[in-house]
Amino acid sequence: MDNKYQKDAKVFKALSDPNRLMIMEMLQSAERCACEILEDLHIGQSTLSHHMKILCDSGLVGSRRDGKWMYYSIDKEGCDVAKKLLDEITSQKENVTVGGRRCEC
């Protein structure tokens, strides 16, 4: 499978979980410490780490360490890429070929 598709799929994987959608909503207003996210979601540290890894790997969220705490924020550039991706794959195109050839059925 093409590397581009694997990278693009990470964006949709990141947005396919209710907890991750809630995290994205929490980050809309400001950067949040992991401890705040934990408290609001009522999940364990390992579960949060898993969700944050997926969000960060997708490019939608950025992180920074300050002492022992991690802080997370929406990555505007990554979100712009995701918006563009969704627009590209949902736009109809004229004269599209399948697998590089036109269907002759």
N, C-alpha and C positions, 0 to 999 in steps of 0.2 A: 504494500500500500504506500502511496505517495506520502512523503514526510509532511507536505503541506496539509493534507487531510488530517493527519494525526495531530498536528499543532492546532488546526481549526477545531477539531473535536474537543480539545481541552476546554475551550470557551463554553461549549454547550454542556459538557460534563459539569463544569463549575456551577452552571445555572440550573442544573436539573435536580437539585436537592433543596427541600424546604428550609433546612437550617442555613444553608449557604445563601439562599435568597434573603433570609432574615438578617444574616450578617451584612450583606450588601446594603440592606435598608438601614441598618445601624450606622454604617459608615458614611451614609449620605450627608449627615450633618457635620461630622468631624472625625478626625483620627480617634481611634479607640484603642485602649490598652486591652491586652488579652484578658486580664482579670475582669474588666467590665463586660466583655463579651461573654465570658464564662458565667458571670452572675446573671446576666439577662437571659441567656439561653438555657440555663440549668442543665448543662452537659459537663462531662468530665474533661480534664486537661488533654488526655490522649485523643478524645473525639474532636476537640477543638483544633488540636494540632493537625489532625487529618484533614479537616475542612479547610483550614487556613493554607495548608500546603497545596491543595487543589486550586483554591482561589488565587494564590500567588503564582503557581505554575501556569495558570491560564492567562496571566497578565492583567487581570481585572483589579487585583489588589496588590499594593506594595507594602513592605514591612521595614521596620527599623528597630534596632535593639537599643534600649536605654537601661543600663545596669542589668538587672535580671529579668526585666520585662520587655515584651515585644509589643510594639505599637503598629497598628494596621490602618491603612487608608485606601480609598479608592484611587486607582491609577488612571487618571484622566486619559492619558495617551492609549493605554491598554483598552479602556472602554470605548474610545473612538474607533480603534481597530475592530473591536467586536461589533459595533454598530455597522461599520462598513461591510464586514463579513456577512452579517445577517441580510443587509440590503442586497449584496451581490448574489447570495444564493437564493433569494426569494424573488429576484427580478426575472421576468420572462424575457427570453432572447429570441430573436428571429433566426430562422435557418440553423437551428442547433443540430449538430450531428451527435450520434451516440457512438462512443468509442472511436472517434475520428472518422466515422463513415455514416452516410445517410442510410436510414432503414428503407429497405426496398419491399417491405411486406405489403 
